[in-house]
C-alpha cells in the first residue's frame, strides 16, 4: 500500500506525540501479553481441578493476569482519547493557519468545504494512529496465539495457519473496496456543506429573487451521489461481516476437532483443549477487527483531503523584500476570473504614478473590487501582472506586502481583543502610531469616549457602521504604506466626514499613492484620474471632468450603492 500525501501528513503529526504513542503501544503490549497468558493459566487451573490438585496458585495467576488486562485497558482508553484529541487539534491548527494564508490567493476550498475538512476530516484523521495501534495489537495477538497453538500441538498451528490466507484476502479486499466509497462520501459531504453555506450566506438574495425552491434543489443535488457512496460503504461492510461470520466458526470448529483428537490420543489435556479454543478466539481477533479497516479508510481519506489544502502553495515570508520606490502601481494586461470561471477583469492595463490618486468607478459587477483586491495582492491574476515599484505584488512576502500596500474595505471585520489591537492588527503595537492612524481616520474622538479608550474590549465597543469603516481605515494607515487601496472604505460616511477623512489621509501620509474604489462624484472629482470600468474592461481612463461629458459615465453615479 503506497503512502500518499495524507499518510505522510499523519506520520508527521503523530510523530509530535511520540510520548503518548509509545505509552499506548506499551500498554497495548502489556495487555496483549496478559491476554495471551490467560488461556494457559486457565488450562493449568482446569487440569489441577480435574486431577484434584491444589488450585490456589492457578487462581491467583488468573486474577493477576485479569487485573493487568483491566488496568492496561483503562490506561489504553485514556491514552487513546488523549492521542485522538491532541492529533485532531494539531491538524486543525495547521489547517486553520494554511486556510488563513490561502486567503490571499485564489483556491478551490469554499467556506462550507473548508468547514467540513476542519471538523469531520480532522476528527477522522486524528484517530488514525489509534486505529493502527489497535490493528497492531490484534496482529500481535494473532501471532502470539499461533505460537501458543504450536507449543500445544503443531497440528493445531497448521490448521490455524491454513485459515490465515482467506482472512488476509478478506481484509485486503475489504480495504480496497472501502477506500473509494469512503473518499467519495467525504468529498461529496464537503461539496454539500459548501453549497449549504453559500445558500445561507446569500439567503437574502435568494429570497429577494424568489428562487428558494430552485436553490433548495441545487443545494441538495449531491444527496443522490452521497447516498450511493453511503450504500457502497454499507454493501462492502455487509460483505465483510457475513464472510467473517462464516470464517470464524469454521476455523474454531476445525481447531476444536483437531484438539479433540489430540485429547483422545493423549497428546492434550482437557485444560489444553480449552486453552486451544481460547487461542483460536484470540488469533481470529484480527478478523473481528475488520471494522477498524473501514475506520482506517475514513481516516486516510480525511487526511488526504487535509493534505490537499496543506499542499496548496501560499505566499511565504521567504518572498521578495519590499522594493525601493515611492509607490508606482502598474496593471499590465491583467485578467482575472471569478470562482465560477466568469471573467472579472479583462486584459486591464493602467498605471498610477508615485503619489498619484486614481478613482475606480463603474456599475455593480464592473470589476472594481477585483481591481482593489489585485492591487493589494489579495487576488492573484490569471494572466498579466500587478506591480508596485517594478516588483510583482504576488512575489512579495506578507510582511513586505504589508509595508508596501495598506487596504481598507467597505465592510471591515474588526479582529483584535481591544480597540487598540484592532487598529494595530498586523501592523504595529506601538500606541502612538495606533493613535496617529486613528486621528487620521477621524475615529480617535469616538474611541476616547469609550470607558477604557483604546483598551476597551472590542465586544464592548458599540460602534456604528461608519465608525467601523473608519477603524478599518485606521488599520490600513497604521503601517504607513506607500500605496493605499480603499475599496469603498468610506461609503458609510456622510459627505462632510468623508471629505475630512480624505484631507486627513493626505496630511498624515503625504505623497502616498492612492487607489480608491468609489461611487461618489466628489471623490472621483478629487482624483487625478478616473478609471471607468465596464464588465471588467477599461471603458475610460481620464480626468473626471473629461469623462463627465459622457452621459453613460454620469449614469454610473446615478446607480444606488449596494
Beta strands, then each sheet from edge to edge (+ up, - down):
strand 1: 329-337
strand 2: 343-352
strand 3: 357-361
strand 4: 383-388
strand 5: 391-392
strand 6: 405-409
strand 7: 483-487
strand 8: 513-517
strand 9: 529-534
strand 10: 537-542
sheet 1: 2+ 1- 4+ 5-
sheet 2: 6+ 7+ 8+ 3+ 9+ 10-
end
